[in-house]
Amino acid sequence: MRLLTWNIQCGKGCDGLTDLARIVAVARQSLDADVFCFQEVSANFSRFGDGADQSAQLAALLPGYYAIFRPAIETMDRAGSLHCFGNMTLSRLPVLQIANHLLPFPGAGGVRSMRRHALEVTVQASFGAVRIVNTHLEFHSADQRHAQIKRLLDLQQDASGSPTPASSRHNEPYGSQTVAASSLMCGDFNFDVADPRHALIDRASRPGLNYRDAWTANRPGRPRAPTCGIFDRAQWADGPDCRDFIFVTEDLVSRVRSIEVNAATDASDHQPLGIELVD
């Protein structure tokens, strides 16, 4: 199973141009992924992509993939038009279950912030059902990030404690639940590896299956590649940093064959991060 995660900044590159076709071309060149996880996808916000529905555009650019877009933010103007902003997961593997989890943002009224979420898509990989958690945590507030991480860990503990096998009863609510203990969580976490909140995930010791940073899980000491700030020094004045991660549950660590950053593209202010898991 191959997966690529990327904060695409609504398709805006470091040249100031918004080009979703370029995003998809770079993503596919980076990795022939079975699953693409994109963060910062806009639908009908005039500030991004000329107000277009970027979720529809991305779906059209990736035929053959099941396209799942869920917003963290949904607003409606006085004319009745809906404006959405959130994460999008596209999978060419069979999709078994979809859940959208709004994450906490305590003290939102006192700090610049916006609602965040985790888009959970359970797919059928060759080695079993896997919950793909596509997320993007708060940038401005460390307290909010901390609360959001705790919620993500709660979700994993719940799933790990009561997994259910893949169901074929997709047309009946009570009988169609699929809860996979195995999980891959990815996205823009807005902390670096030195932040204690990275350890909060990577060194968790809760009941069940815990997450581990796939970059170092089976290759300790490997130099960390930056995932943002390589080309965009206006937003990242301190230079390159690593804020995008892929975490895998403990049962998947041995399946990690490779994990790499595409450090050559300036199609976003972040870099694509791809992983391959073996059967």
C-alpha positions in Angstrom: 0.0 0.0 0.0 1.4 3.4 -1.0 0.1 6.7 0.5 1.0 10.3 0.0 0.1 13.1 2.3 0.5 16.8 1.3 -0.7 20.2 2.6 -1.4 21.7 -0.8 -2.2 25.2 0.4 -5.3 25.3 -1.8 -3.1 24.6 -4.8 -1.1 27.8 -4.4 2.6 27.4 -5.2 5.6 29.4 -4.1 5.3 31.3 -7.4 1.9 32.7 -6.2 0.0 30.7 -8.8 -2.9 28.4 -7.9 -2.7 25.3 -10.1 -4.4 22.1 -8.9 -3.4 20.3 -12.1 0.2 20.9 -11.1 -0.5 19.6 -7.6 -1.9 16.3 -9.0 1.0 16.0 -11.5 3.6 16.5 -8.8 1.8 14.2 -6.4 1.6 11.4 -8.9 5.3 11.9 -9.9 6.3 11.7 -6.3 4.5 8.4 -5.7 2.1 6.1 -7.5 -0.1 6.2 -4.5 -3.1 4.1 -3.7 -4.2 6.8 -1.3 -3.7 10.6 -1.5 -4.4 12.7 1.6 -4.6 16.4 0.9 -5.0 19.2 3.5 -6.2 22.7 2.9 -8.8 22.1 0.2 -11.3 24.9 -0.4 -14.8 24.8 -1.8 -16.3 28.1 -2.8 -14.2 30.4 -0.7 -13.4 33.4 -2.9 -9.9 33.9 -1.5 -8.8 30.4 -2.7 -8.7 29.1 -6.2 -11.0 31.8 -7.6 -13.8 30.5 -5.4 -14.1 27.2 -7.2 -15.0 23.9 -5.7 -11.5 22.4 -5.4 -12.8 19.1 -4.1 -14.7 18.6 -7.4 -11.6 19.6 -9.4 -9.3 17.2 -7.6 -11.8 14.4 -8.0 -11.9 15.1 -11.8 -8.1 15.2 -11.9 -7.8 11.8 -10.3 -10.2 9.5 -12.1 -10.3 6.0 -10.8 -10.0 7.1 -7.2 -12.9 7.3 -4.7 -12.9 11.0 -3.7 -13.9 11.9 -0.1 -13.9 15.5 1.0 -15.1 16.6 4.4 -14.9 20.1 5.8 -13.8 21.3 9.2 -15.5 24.6 8.3 -18.8 25.1 6.6 -20.4 28.5 6.4 -23.4 29.8 4.4 -23.7 33.3 3.1 -26.9 35.3 2.9 -27.5 34.1 -0.7 -27.5 30.5 0.5 -24.1 29.5 -0.9 -22.1 27.0 1.1 -18.4 27.6 1.7 -16.2 24.7 2.9 -12.6 24.2 3.9 -11.0 21.0 5.0 -9.2 17.7 4.1 -9.6 15.4 1.2 -8.7 11.7 0.8 -8.7 9.9 -2.5 -8.4 6.1 -2.6 -8.2 3.6 -5.4 -8.4 0.9 -2.7 -12.0 -0.2 -1.7 -13.4 2.2 0.9 -15.2 0.5 3.8 -16.1 3.3 6.2 -15.9 7.1 6.4 -16.0 9.3 9.5 -15.4 13.0 10.0 -14.2 13.9 13.5 -14.3 17.6 14.5 -11.4 18.3 16.9 -11.6 20.5 20.0 -10.4 24.1 19.9 -10.6 25.3 23.5 -10.3 29.1 24.0 -11.1 29.7 20.4 -12.6 33.1 21.2 -9.4 34.4 22.7 -6.9 33.4 20.0 -6.7 33.4 16.2 -7.7 29.9 15.2 -10.0 27.9 13.0 -11.9 24.7 13.4 -9.8 21.5 12.7 -10.8 18.0 11.9 -9.7 14.5 11.2 -11.1 12.7 8.1 -11.0 9.0 8.8 -11.4 6.7 5.8 -11.1 2.9 6.3 -9.7 1.2 3.2 -9.2 -2.5 2.4 -5.5 -3.1 1.9 -4.1 -6.4 0.8 -3.1 -7.1 4.4 -6.4 -6.1 6.0 -8.6 -3.1 6.8 -6.7 0.1 7.7 -8.1 3.4 9.1 -6.5 6.3 7.3 -6.7 9.4 9.4 -6.0 12.6 7.5 -5.6 15.6 9.8 -4.3 19.2 10.1 -3.9 20.6 13.5 -4.1 24.2 14.7 -1.2 26.5 13.8 -1.5 29.4 16.3 -2.4 27.7 19.6 -0.3 25.1 21.3 -3.1 24.5 23.8 -5.5 23.6 21.0 -2.9 21.3 19.3 -2.5 19.5 22.6 -6.3 19.0 23.0 -6.5 17.9 19.4 -3.8 15.3 19.8 -5.5 13.9 22.9 -8.7 13.5 20.9 -6.8 11.7 18.1 -5.3 9.3 20.6 -8.7 8.7 22.2 -10.1 7.8 18.8 -7.2 5.3 18.2 -7.7 3.8 21.7 -11.4 3.4 21.1 -10.9 1.7 17.7 -8.1 -0.5 19.1 -10.2 -1.6 22.0 -13.2 -2.6 20.0 -12.3 -3.5 16.5 -14.9 -5.1 14.2 -14.2 -7.0 11.0 -14.9 -5.5 7.6 -18.7 -5.7 6.8 -20.4 -6.5 3.6 -23.7 -5.0 4.8 -23.3 -1.5 3.5 -27.0 -0.7 3.2 -28.0 -1.2 6.9 -26.8 1.2 9.6 -26.5 -1.2 12.5 -24.8 -4.0 10.5 -22.4 -2.0 8.4 -19.8 -0.8 10.9 -16.2 -1.5 10.2 -13.7 -0.5 12.9 -10.1 -1.3 12.2 -7.5 -1.3 15.0 -4.7 -0.8 12.4 -4.3 2.8 11.5 -2.1 5.2 9.6 -2.4 8.9 10.7 -0.9 11.6 8.5 -1.0 15.3 7.8 0.2 18.7 8.8 0.6 18.6 12.6 2.0 22.1 13.0 4.7 21.0 15.5 8.3 19.8 14.9 10.1 16.8 16.2 11.5 18.7 19.1 8.1 19.6 20.4 6.8 17.6 23.3 3.6 17.0 21.4 5.4 14.9 18.9 6.4 12.6 21.7 2.9 12.7 23.0 2.0 10.7 19.9 5.2 8.8 19.2 5.7 7.6 22.7 2.1 6.9 23.7 1.6 3.9 25.8 -2.2 3.5 26.0 -4.0 0.2 25.9 -4.2 -1.3 22.5 -2.2 -0.3 19.4 -0.3 3.0 19.7 1.0 5.2 16.9 4.7 5.4 16.1 6.5 7.9 13.8 7.0 5.9 10.6 10.2 7.9 9.7 12.2 6.5 12.6 10.2 3.5 13.7 12.3 0.9 12.0 15.3 3.1 11.2 16.3 5.0 14.3 18.7 7.9 13.9 17.8 8.6 10.2 18.2 12.3 9.5 14.9 14.1 9.3 14.0 15.7 6.0 12.2 19.1 6.1 8.6 19.3 4.9 8.0 23.0 4.8 9.9 26.3 4.5 12.3 25.1 1.8 11.2 27.5 -0.9 8.7 29.8 0.9 10.7 32.1 3.2 7.9 34.7 3.5 5.7 32.3 5.6 8.6 30.4 7.0 11.1 33.1 8.0 13.1 30.7 10.1 13.8 28.4 7.2 13.1 24.7 6.6 11.2 22.8 9.2 9.5 19.4 9.6 5.8 19.6 10.5 4.3 16.9 8.3 4.3 13.3 9.6 3.0 9.8 9.0 2.3 7.8 12.1 1.6 4.1 11.9 0.2 1.8 14.6 2.7 -0.6 16.1 1.4 -3.6 14.1 2.3 -1.8 10.9 5.8 -0.7 11.8 7.4 -3.9 10.3 5.5 -3.2 7.1 7.2 0.1 6.4 9.4 -0.3 3.3 10.1 3.3 2.6 9.1 6.8 3.6 10.4 9.8 1.6 9.9 13.6 1.2 9.8 15.2 -2.3 12.1 18.2 -1.5 12.3 19.4 -5.1 8.9 20.8 -5.7 7.7 24.4 -4.9 4.1 23.7 -5.9 3.0 24.4 -2.3 4.7 25.8 0.8 4.8 22.2 2.1 6.4 19.1 0.6 4.7 15.8 -0.4 5.5 13.0 2.0 5.0 9.4 0.8 5.1 6.0 2.4 5.0 2.4 1.1 3.9 -0.6 3.2 4.6 -4.1 2.2 2.1 -7.0 2.3 
